[in-house]
């Protein structure tokens, strides 16, 4: 069988974001996963996906010396393994592995774009990141934006030629297993037990956010909107599922203070399984500034939640305003507040949106649809 190497910066991306994909592809190709060790996380990838793994440490920050070392290690791996495809995900892995794969003479160098952190950068940092992005695309033979909106952003910024770009299936890097994200899996007793443990009453309306607690995810706007909402609506809770990233994108001290002291804000930290938290919630709030194709929005909709999301690529493809959720401009606290208030107070509207949410995912983003579309792409490259 032909050999394919999949590369991510950190192993949790292989294990979570691409869950099941390498195992599926291993029925057709010899698959190898390459990423950092990450506290034995790479061993978990090998066990979960039943594929060989090779550790190569990569940082998520700009670290020129470490980056050059990683390029050299990747180059040696590619020269030894001789894959016909190297397929990378996540920004740093893309830059390093596309360069190393080009130097190693790998014929098909593929990179999936699942978001562009540089869009929030300015000045000299933006110039540097733009240059690196263009270099990554230049080294790749094919670029896969995981949403049509992202595809348009790449073309508008002239990062590469449109002929290098292709969106797989309907978007998303890995689709979603709708049999796993299914509200029917949770009984009323299950939900009551978890709610009771968190101090959530049966009369409470629960707004949930799942993801990293960072500025770029719109957490400042969410906290401000919830504070305002708490003053006009009774019996509401904000459930935060995720962790801070204080070294990369810290929140303002005032926002952290509000999270820590507001009795109606419940923070549960990182959770390996987010489904129970969706199951006890009523509304997803996802006010991110930038995304590729957000899994959280697909997961929440698959679990039957109405959503309030920002008008950014990915979010505005999964959610149709007024059909399965509401869409607001990014960084607009007032409209975020207004739309959350509407869904909190208008239970009939909320239930109508929620009733259409799951079907909107099962019909477009079921995981096997994405896997088969990518397999078809690999086979097309194999025949070239």
TIVO-960201 format. One record per residue (C-alpha): x, y, z; residue number from 1. Coordinates in nm, 2 decimals, always signed. Example, Ala and Ser with C-alpha at 12.3 -4.5 7.8 and 13.67 -1.06 7.14 Angstrom:
2
+--------+--------+--------+-----+
!     c1 !     c2 !     c3 ! pos !
+--------+--------+--------+-----+
!  +1.23 !  -0.45 !  +0.78 !   1 !
!  +1.37 !  -0.11 !  +0.71 !   2 !
+--------+--------+--------+-----+
end
This chain:
384
+--------+--------+--------+-----+
!     c1 !     c2 !     c3 ! pos !
+--------+--------+--------+-----+
!  +0.00 !  +0.00 !  +0.00 !   1 !
!  +0.10 !  +0.36 !  -0.06 !   2 !
!  +0.22 !  +0.55 !  +0.25 !   3 !
!  +0.06 !  +0.87 !  +0.39 !   4 !
!  +0.20 !  +1.08 !  +0.68 !   5 !
!  -0.03 !  +1.30 !  +0.87 !   6 !
!  +0.13 !  +1.58 !  +1.07 !   7 !
!  +0.00 !  +1.81 !  +1.35 !   8 !
!  +0.18 !  +2.04 !  +1.59 !   9 !
!  +0.05 !  +1.87 !  +1.90 !  10 !
!  -0.08 !  +1.51 !  +1.94 !  11 !
!  -0.42 !  +1.61 !  +2.08 !  12 !
!  -0.50 !  +1.74 !  +1.73 !  13 !
!  -0.45 !  +1.39 !  +1.59 !  14 !
!  -0.64 !  +1.23 !  +1.87 !  15 !
!  -0.93 !  +1.46 !  +1.90 !  16 !
!  -0.97 !  +1.69 !  +1.59 !  17 !
!  -0.90 !  +1.40 !  +1.35 !  18 !
!  -1.04 !  +1.13 !  +1.57 !  19 !
!  -1.11 !  +0.81 !  +1.37 !  20 !
!  -0.98 !  +0.95 !  +1.04 !  21 !
!  -0.64 !  +0.78 !  +1.04 !  22 !
!  -0.79 !  +0.45 !  +1.14 !  23 !
!  -1.04 !  +0.47 !  +0.86 !  24 !
!  -0.77 !  +0.57 !  +0.60 !  25 !
!  -0.54 !  +0.28 !  +0.72 !  26 !
!  -0.78 !  +0.04 !  +0.55 !  27 !
!  -0.66 !  +0.19 !  +0.22 !  28 !
!  -0.31 !  +0.32 !  +0.29 !  29 !
!  -0.02 !  +0.28 !  +0.53 !  30 !
!  -0.08 !  +0.56 !  +0.77 !  31 !
!  +0.18 !  +0.73 !  +1.00 !  32 !
!  +0.10 !  +1.00 !  +1.25 !  33 !
!  +0.37 !  +1.26 !  +1.33 !  34 !
!  +0.34 !  +1.51 !  +1.62 !  35 !
!  +0.50 !  +1.60 !  +1.95 !  36 !
!  +0.50 !  +1.36 !  +2.24 !  37 !
!  +0.28 !  +1.57 !  +2.46 !  38 !
!  +0.28 !  +1.37 !  +2.78 !  39 !
!  +0.23 !  +1.03 !  +2.62 !  40 !
!  -0.05 !  +1.17 !  +2.41 !  41 !
!  +0.12 !  +1.04 !  +2.09 !  42 !
!  +0.11 !  +0.69 !  +2.24 !  43 !
!  -0.27 !  +0.73 !  +2.29 !  44 !
!  -0.29 !  +0.83 !  +1.92 !  45 !
!  -0.11 !  +0.51 !  +1.82 !  46 !
!  -0.35 !  +0.30 !  +2.03 !  47 !
!  -0.67 !  +0.48 !  +1.93 !  48 !
!  -0.60 !  +0.50 !  +1.56 !  49 !
!  -0.40 !  +0.17 !  +1.53 !  50 !
!  -0.12 !  +0.34 !  +1.33 !  51 !
!  +0.25 !  +0.39 !  +1.36 !  52 !
!  +0.35 !  +0.72 !  +1.52 !  53 !
!  +0.68 !  +0.92 !  +1.51 !  54 !
!  +0.75 !  +1.20 !  +1.76 !  55 !
!  +0.88 !  +1.54 !  +1.63 !  56 !
!  +0.86 !  +1.82 !  +1.87 !  57 !
!  +0.71 !  +2.15 !  +1.73 !  58 !
!  +0.62 !  +2.47 !  +1.92 !  59 !
!  +0.31 !  +2.68 !  +1.86 !  60 !
!  +0.51 !  +3.00 !  +1.90 !  61 !
!  +0.76 !  +3.17 !  +1.68 !  62 !
!  +1.09 !  +2.99 !  +1.78 !  63 !
!  +1.34 !  +3.00 !  +1.49 !  64 !
!  +1.61 !  +2.77 !  +1.63 !  65 !
!  +1.36 !  +2.50 !  +1.74 !  66 !
!  +1.17 !  +2.54 !  +1.42 !  67 !
!  +1.48 !  +2.47 !  +1.21 !  68 !
!  +1.56 !  +2.17 !  +1.42 !  69 !
!  +1.20 !  +2.04 !  +1.36 !  70 !
!  +1.23 !  +2.09 !  +0.98 !  71 !
!  +1.55 !  +1.89 !  +0.98 !  72 !
!  +1.39 !  +1.61 !  +1.18 !  73 !
!  +1.08 !  +1.61 !  +0.96 !  74 !
!  +1.30 !  +1.60 !  +0.65 !  75 !
!  +1.48 !  +1.29 !  +0.78 !  76 !
!  +1.15 !  +1.12 !  +0.86 !  77 !
!  +1.02 !  +1.19 !  +0.51 !  78 !
!  +1.34 !  +1.08 !  +0.34 !  79 !
!  +1.33 !  +0.75 !  +0.53 !  80 !
!  +0.96 !  +0.67 !  +0.50 !  81 !
!  +0.92 !  +0.79 !  +0.14 !  82 !
!  +0.54 !  +0.87 !  +0.16 !  83 !
!  +0.35 !  +0.97 !  -0.15 !  84 !
!  +0.15 !  +1.22 !  +0.05 !  85 !
!  +0.24 !  +1.44 !  +0.35 !  86 !
!  -0.08 !  +1.59 !  +0.48 !  87 !
!  -0.05 !  +1.85 !  +0.76 !  88 !
!  -0.30 !  +2.03 !  +0.99 !  89 !
!  -0.25 !  +2.32 !  +1.23 !  90 !
!  -0.04 !  +2.63 !  +1.14 !  91 !
!  +0.31 !  +2.55 !  +1.27 !  92 !
!  +0.29 !  +2.18 !  +1.15 !  93 !
!  +0.19 !  +2.31 !  +0.81 !  94 !
!  +0.48 !  +2.55 !  +0.77 !  95 !
!  +0.74 !  +2.31 !  +0.90 !  96 !
!  +0.62 !  +1.99 !  +0.73 !  97 !
!  +0.54 !  +2.15 !  +0.39 !  98 !
!  +0.90 !  +2.29 !  +0.38 !  99 !
!  +1.05 !  +1.96 !  +0.49 ! 100 !
!  +0.84 !  +1.76 !  +0.25 ! 101 !
!  +0.93 !  +1.98 !  -0.04 ! 102 !
!  +1.30 !  +1.95 !  +0.04 ! 103 !
!  +1.26 !  +1.57 !  +0.08 ! 104 !
!  +1.09 !  +1.55 !  -0.27 ! 105 !
!  +0.75 !  +1.42 !  -0.14 ! 106 !
!  +0.53 !  +1.44 !  -0.46 ! 107 !
!  +0.20 !  +1.54 !  -0.29 ! 108 !
!  +0.22 !  +1.80 !  -0.01 ! 109 !
!  -0.12 !  +1.87 !  +0.13 ! 110 !
!  -0.22 !  +2.12 !  +0.40 ! 111 !
!  -0.56 !  +2.17 !  +0.56 ! 112 !
!  -0.64 !  +2.52 !  +0.68 ! 113 !
!  -0.87 !  +2.52 !  +0.98 ! 114 !
!  -0.85 !  +2.88 !  +1.08 ! 115 !
!  -0.61 !  +3.17 !  +1.04 ! 116 !
!  -0.48 !  +3.31 !  +1.37 ! 117 !
!  -0.29 !  +3.58 !  +1.17 ! 118 !
!  -0.62 !  +3.76 !  +1.09 ! 119 !
!  -0.62 !  +3.91 !  +1.43 ! 120 !
!  -0.25 !  +4.02 !  +1.41 ! 121 !
!  -0.13 !  +4.37 !  +1.31 ! 122 !
!  +0.18 !  +4.56 !  +1.21 ! 123 !
!  +0.51 !  +4.38 !  +1.19 ! 124 !
!  +0.37 !  +4.06 !  +1.33 ! 125 !
!  +0.10 !  +4.04 !  +1.06 ! 126 !
!  +0.36 !  +4.10 !  +0.79 ! 127 !
!  +0.58 !  +3.82 !  +0.93 ! 128 !
!  +0.28 !  +3.58 !  +0.96 ! 129 !
!  +0.16 !  +3.67 !  +0.61 ! 130 !
!  +0.50 !  +3.59 !  +0.47 ! 131 !
!  +0.51 !  +3.26 !  +0.65 ! 132 !
!  +0.16 !  +3.17 !  +0.53 ! 133 !
!  +0.26 !  +3.24 !  +0.17 ! 134 !
!  +0.57 !  +3.03 !  +0.21 ! 135 !
!  +0.37 !  +2.74 !  +0.35 ! 136 !
!  +0.13 !  +2.75 !  +0.05 ! 137 !
!  +0.41 !  +2.78 !  -0.19 ! 138 !
!  +0.57 !  +2.46 !  -0.06 ! 139 !
!  +0.24 !  +2.28 !  -0.07 ! 140 !
!  +0.09 !  +2.12 !  -0.38 ! 141 !
!  -0.27 !  +2.15 !  -0.26 ! 142 !
!  -0.44 !  +2.36 !  +0.01 ! 143 !
!  -0.77 !  +2.25 !  +0.17 ! 144 !
!  -0.95 !  +2.53 !  +0.35 ! 145 !
!  -1.21 !  +2.36 !  +0.57 ! 146 !
!  -1.48 !  +2.61 !  +0.49 ! 147 !
!  -1.59 !  +2.81 !  +0.18 ! 148 !
!  -1.55 !  +3.14 !  +0.38 ! 149 !
!  -1.19 !  +3.05 !  +0.46 ! 150 !
!  -1.13 !  +2.97 !  +0.09 ! 151 !
!  -1.25 !  +3.32 !  +0.00 ! 152 !
!  -1.03 !  +3.48 !  +0.27 ! 153 !
!  -0.72 !  +3.30 !  +0.13 ! 154 !
!  -0.80 !  +3.42 !  -0.23 ! 155 !
!  -0.88 !  +3.78 !  -0.11 ! 156 !
!  -0.54 !  +3.79 !  +0.07 ! 157 !
!  -0.36 !  +3.65 !  -0.23 ! 158 !
!  -0.19 !  +3.39 !  -0.03 ! 159 !
!  -0.19 !  +3.14 !  -0.32 ! 160 !
!  -0.34 !  +3.07 !  -0.66 ! 161 !
!  -0.71 !  +2.97 !  -0.65 ! 162 !
!  -0.63 !  +2.65 !  -0.85 ! 163 !
!  -0.43 !  +2.52 !  -0.55 ! 164 !
!  -0.74 !  +2.54 !  -0.33 ! 165 !
!  -1.02 !  +2.29 !  -0.27 ! 166 !
!  -1.29 !  +2.25 !  +0.00 ! 167 !
!  -1.35 !  +1.89 !  +0.09 ! 168 !
!  -1.72 !  +1.78 !  +0.10 ! 169 !
!  -1.93 !  +2.05 !  +0.26 ! 170 !
!  -1.65 !  +2.18 !  +0.48 ! 171 !
!  -1.50 !  +2.07 !  +0.82 ! 172 !
!  -1.18 !  +1.88 !  +0.88 ! 173 !
!  -1.33 !  +1.57 !  +1.02 ! 174 !
!  -1.71 !  +1.60 !  +1.01 ! 175 !
!  -1.90 !  +1.48 !  +1.32 ! 176 !
!  -2.02 !  +1.15 !  +1.45 ! 177 !
!  -2.38 !  +1.23 !  +1.50 ! 178 !
!  -2.45 !  +0.89 !  +1.66 ! 179 !
!  -2.20 !  +1.00 !  +1.94 ! 180 !
!  -2.33 !  +1.36 !  +1.96 ! 181 !
!  -2.69 !  +1.25 !  +2.02 ! 182 !
!  -2.91 !  +1.40 !  +2.29 ! 183 !
!  -3.11 !  +1.07 !  +2.31 ! 184 !
!  -2.81 !  +0.91 !  +2.49 ! 185 !
!  -2.88 !  +1.12 !  +2.80 ! 186 !
!  -3.17 !  +1.04 !  +3.03 ! 187 !
!  -3.35 !  +1.30 !  +3.24 ! 188 !
!  -3.19 !  +1.13 !  +3.54 ! 189 !
!  -2.84 !  +1.17 !  +3.39 ! 190 !
!  -2.91 !  +1.54 !  +3.33 ! 191 !
!  -3.06 !  +1.61 !  +3.67 ! 192 !
!  -2.76 !  +1.44 !  +3.85 ! 193 !
!  -2.51 !  +1.66 !  +3.66 ! 194 !
!  -2.71 !  +1.98 !  +3.70 ! 195 !
!  -2.75 !  +1.92 !  +4.07 ! 196 !
!  -2.38 !  +1.87 !  +4.11 ! 197 !
!  -2.32 !  +2.21 !  +3.95 ! 198 !
!  -2.59 !  +2.40 !  +4.14 ! 199 !
!  -2.81 !  +2.44 !  +3.83 ! 200 !
!  -3.18 !  +2.44 !  +3.91 ! 201 !
!  -3.46 !  +2.30 !  +3.69 ! 202 !
!  -3.59 !  +2.65 !  +3.64 ! 203 !
!  -3.26 !  +2.78 !  +3.51 ! 204 !
!  -3.19 !  +2.86 !  +3.15 ! 205 !
!  -2.83 !  +2.75 !  +3.08 ! 206 !
!  -2.61 !  +2.92 !  +2.82 ! 207 !
!  -2.30 !  +2.71 !  +2.74 ! 208 !
!  -1.97 !  +2.80 !  +2.59 ! 209 !
!  -1.72 !  +2.52 !  +2.50 ! 210 !
!  -1.36 !  +2.61 !  +2.39 ! 211 !
!  -1.05 !  +2.79 !  +2.50 ! 212 !
!  -1.11 !  +3.08 !  +2.73 ! 213 !
!  -0.91 !  +3.34 !  +2.53 ! 214 !
!  -0.97 !  +3.68 !  +2.38 ! 215 !
!  -1.00 !  +3.56 !  +2.02 ! 216 !
!  -1.29 !  +3.34 !  +2.11 ! 217 !
!  -1.49 !  +3.65 !  +2.22 ! 218 !
!  -1.49 !  +3.57 !  +2.59 ! 219 !
!  -1.47 !  +3.93 !  +2.69 ! 220 !
!  -1.78 !  +4.01 !  +2.49 ! 221 !
!  -1.95 !  +3.70 !  +2.63 ! 222 !
!  -1.88 !  +3.79 !  +2.99 ! 223 !
!  -1.99 !  +4.15 !  +2.94 ! 224 !
!  -2.31 !  +4.03 !  +2.76 ! 225 !
!  -2.39 !  +3.78 !  +3.04 ! 226 !
!  -2.33 !  +4.04 !  +3.31 ! 227 !
!  -2.59 !  +4.27 !  +3.14 ! 228 !
!  -2.82 !  +3.97 !  +3.09 ! 229 !
!  -2.80 !  +3.88 !  +3.46 ! 230 !
!  -2.95 !  +4.22 !  +3.54 ! 231 !
!  -3.26 !  +4.18 !  +3.33 ! 232 !
!  -3.32 !  +3.81 !  +3.33 ! 233 !
!  -3.37 !  +3.58 !  +3.63 ! 234 !
!  -3.27 !  +3.21 !  +3.66 ! 235 !
!  -2.99 !  +3.20 !  +3.40 ! 236 !
!  -2.65 !  +3.03 !  +3.42 ! 237 !
!  -2.34 !  +3.06 !  +3.20 ! 238 !
!  -2.15 !  +2.73 !  +3.18 ! 239 !
!  -1.79 !  +2.76 !  +3.06 ! 240 !
!  -1.63 !  +2.44 !  +2.95 ! 241 !
!  -1.26 !  +2.50 !  +2.87 ! 242 !
!  -0.93 !  +2.63 !  +3.00 ! 243 !
!  -0.73 !  +2.95 !  +2.99 ! 244 !
!  -0.43 !  +3.00 !  +2.77 ! 245 !
!  -0.25 !  +3.26 !  +2.97 ! 246 !
!  +0.08 !  +3.24 !  +2.78 ! 247 !
!  -0.07 !  +3.27 !  +2.43 ! 248 !
!  -0.39 !  +3.48 !  +2.45 ! 249 !
!  -0.47 !  +3.59 !  +2.81 ! 250 !
!  -0.80 !  +3.74 !  +2.92 ! 251 !
!  -0.81 !  +4.08 !  +3.09 ! 252 !
!  -0.80 !  +4.05 !  +3.47 ! 253 !
!  -1.15 !  +4.20 !  +3.50 ! 254 !
!  -1.29 !  +3.91 !  +3.29 ! 255 !
!  -1.12 !  +3.65 !  +3.49 ! 256 !
!  -1.24 !  +3.82 !  +3.81 ! 257 !
!  -1.60 !  +3.81 !  +3.69 ! 258 !
!  -1.57 !  +3.44 !  +3.60 ! 259 !
!  -1.43 !  +3.36 !  +3.94 ! 260 !
!  -1.67 !  +3.56 !  +4.15 ! 261 !
!  -2.01 !  +3.56 !  +3.96 ! 262 !
!  -2.22 !  +3.29 !  +4.13 ! 263 !
!  -2.42 !  +3.24 !  +3.80 ! 264 !
!  -2.10 !  +3.16 !  +3.60 ! 265 !
!  -1.99 !  +2.80 !  +3.63 ! 266 !
!  -1.65 !  +2.70 !  +3.51 ! 267 !
!  -1.58 !  +2.33 !  +3.48 ! 268 !
!  -1.24 !  +2.34 !  +3.30 ! 269 !
!  -1.12 !  +2.10 !  +3.04 ! 270 !
!  -1.36 !  +1.80 !  +2.98 ! 271 !
!  -1.27 !  +1.49 !  +2.78 ! 272 !
!  -1.64 !  +1.44 !  +2.70 ! 273 !
!  -1.84 !  +1.76 !  +2.65 ! 274 !
!  -2.17 !  +1.59 !  +2.56 ! 275 !
!  -2.31 !  +1.59 !  +2.91 ! 276 !
!  -2.26 !  +1.97 !  +2.93 ! 277 !
!  -2.45 !  +2.02 !  +2.61 ! 278 !
!  -2.72 !  +1.79 !  +2.73 ! 279 !
!  -2.80 !  +2.01 !  +3.03 ! 280 !
!  -2.78 !  +2.33 !  +2.84 ! 281 !
!  -3.03 !  +2.53 !  +2.64 ! 282 !
!  -2.83 !  +2.77 !  +2.42 ! 283 !
!  -2.48 !  +2.76 !  +2.28 ! 284 !
!  -2.30 !  +3.10 !  +2.28 ! 285 !
!  -2.00 !  +3.10 !  +2.05 ! 286 !
!  -1.88 !  +3.46 !  +1.99 ! 287 !
!  -1.54 !  +3.38 !  +1.83 ! 288 !
!  -1.35 !  +3.64 !  +1.62 ! 289 !
!  -1.21 !  +3.38 !  +1.37 ! 290 !
!  -1.25 !  +3.01 !  +1.30 ! 291 !
!  -1.19 !  +2.75 !  +1.04 ! 292 !
!  -1.49 !  +2.52 !  +1.08 ! 293 !
!  -1.58 !  +2.51 !  +1.44 ! 294 !
!  -1.64 !  +2.16 !  +1.58 ! 295 !
!  -1.82 !  +2.30 !  +1.89 ! 296 !
!  -2.09 !  +2.46 !  +1.68 ! 297 !
!  -2.15 !  +2.13 !  +1.49 ! 298 !
!  -2.14 !  +1.94 !  +1.82 ! 299 !
!  -2.39 !  +2.16 !  +1.99 ! 300 !
!  -2.63 !  +2.16 !  +1.69 ! 301 !
!  -2.60 !  +1.78 !  +1.67 ! 302 !
!  -2.70 !  +1.77 !  +2.04 ! 303 !
!  -3.01 !  +1.97 !  +1.96 ! 304 !
!  -2.91 !  +2.32 !  +2.09 ! 305 !
!  -3.00 !  +2.65 !  +1.94 ! 306 !
!  -2.69 !  +2.87 !  +1.90 ! 307 !
!  -2.58 !  +3.23 !  +1.89 ! 308 !
!  -2.27 !  +3.25 !  +1.68 ! 309 !
!  -2.07 !  +3.53 !  +1.52 ! 310 !
!  -2.08 !  +3.61 !  +1.15 ! 311 !
!  -1.75 !  +3.45 !  +1.05 ! 312 !
!  -1.66 !  +3.18 !  +0.82 ! 313 !
!  -1.75 !  +2.83 !  +0.94 ! 314 !
!  -2.00 !  +2.96 !  +1.19 ! 315 !
!  -2.22 !  +3.12 !  +0.92 ! 316 !
!  -2.20 !  +2.81 !  +0.72 ! 317 !
!  -2.32 !  +2.57 !  +1.00 ! 318 !
!  -2.58 !  +2.81 !  +1.13 ! 319 !
!  -2.85 !  +2.98 !  +0.92 ! 320 !
!  -2.99 !  +3.28 !  +1.10 ! 321 !
!  -3.34 !  +3.22 !  +1.21 ! 322 !
!  -3.34 !  +2.86 !  +1.11 ! 323 !
!  -3.11 !  +2.67 !  +1.35 ! 324 !
!  -2.97 !  +2.96 !  +1.55 ! 325 !
!  -2.89 !  +3.33 !  +1.55 ! 326 !
!  -2.59 !  +3.51 !  +1.39 ! 327 !
!  -2.44 !  +3.83 !  +1.53 ! 328 !
!  -2.14 !  +4.04 !  +1.42 ! 329 !
!  -1.81 !  +3.96 !  +1.59 ! 330 !
!  -1.69 !  +4.18 !  +1.87 ! 331 !
!  -2.05 !  +4.33 !  +1.92 ! 332 !
!  -2.14 !  +4.29 !  +2.28 ! 333 !
!  -2.47 !  +4.47 !  +2.25 ! 334 !
!  -2.61 !  +4.24 !  +1.97 ! 335 !
!  -2.47 !  +3.93 !  +2.14 ! 336 !
!  -2.66 !  +4.04 !  +2.46 ! 337 !
!  -2.98 !  +4.12 !  +2.26 ! 338 !
!  -2.99 !  +3.78 !  +2.08 ! 339 !
!  -2.90 !  +3.58 !  +2.39 ! 340 !
!  -3.18 !  +3.77 !  +2.58 ! 341 !
!  -3.43 !  +3.69 !  +2.30 ! 342 !
!  -3.35 !  +3.32 !  +2.32 ! 343 !
!  -3.36 !  +3.31 !  +2.70 ! 344 !
!  -3.70 !  +3.49 !  +2.71 ! 345 !
!  -3.86 !  +3.34 !  +2.41 ! 346 !
!  -3.87 !  +2.96 !  +2.48 ! 347 !
!  -4.10 !  +2.89 !  +2.18 ! 348 !
!  -3.84 !  +3.05 !  +1.94 ! 349 !
!  -3.56 !  +2.87 !  +2.11 ! 350 !
!  -3.73 !  +2.53 !  +2.08 ! 351 !
!  -3.81 !  +2.60 !  +1.71 ! 352 !
!  -3.45 !  +2.67 !  +1.63 ! 353 !
!  -3.33 !  +2.37 !  +1.85 ! 354 !
!  -3.57 !  +2.14 !  +1.67 ! 355 !
!  -3.40 !  +2.20 !  +1.34 ! 356 !
!  -3.05 !  +2.21 !  +1.47 ! 357 !
!  -2.97 !  +1.83 !  +1.47 ! 358 !
!  -3.11 !  +1.76 !  +1.12 ! 359 !
!  -2.90 !  +2.05 !  +0.98 ! 360 !
!  -2.59 !  +1.86 !  +1.09 ! 361 !
!  -2.69 !  +1.50 !  +1.00 ! 362 !
!  -2.78 !  +1.61 !  +0.65 ! 363 !
!  -2.45 !  +1.79 !  +0.58 ! 364 !
!  -2.16 !  +1.70 !  +0.81 ! 365 !
!  -2.18 !  +1.34 !  +0.91 ! 366 !
!  -1.82 !  +1.21 !  +0.96 ! 367 !
!  -1.82 !  +0.94 !  +0.70 ! 368 !
!  -1.92 !  +1.19 !  +0.43 ! 369 !
!  -1.60 !  +1.39 !  +0.50 ! 370 !
!  -1.38 !  +1.08 !  +0.53 ! 371 !
!  -1.50 !  +0.93 !  +0.20 ! 372 !
!  -1.46 !  +1.27 !  +0.02 ! 373 !
!  -1.10 !  +1.29 !  +0.15 ! 374 !
!  -1.03 !  +0.93 !  +0.05 ! 375 !
!  -1.16 !  +1.01 !  -0.30 ! 376 !
!  -0.91 !  +1.30 !  -0.31 ! 377 !
!  -0.62 !  +1.08 !  -0.21 ! 378 !
!  -0.72 !  +0.83 !  -0.48 ! 379 !
!  -0.73 !  +1.11 !  -0.74 ! 380 !
!  -0.38 !  +1.21 !  -0.64 ! 381 !
!  -0.27 !  +0.85 !  -0.65 ! 382 !
!  -0.38 !  +0.83 !  -1.02 ! 383 !
!  -0.19 !  +1.14 !  -1.13 ! 384 !
+--------+--------+--------+-----+
end
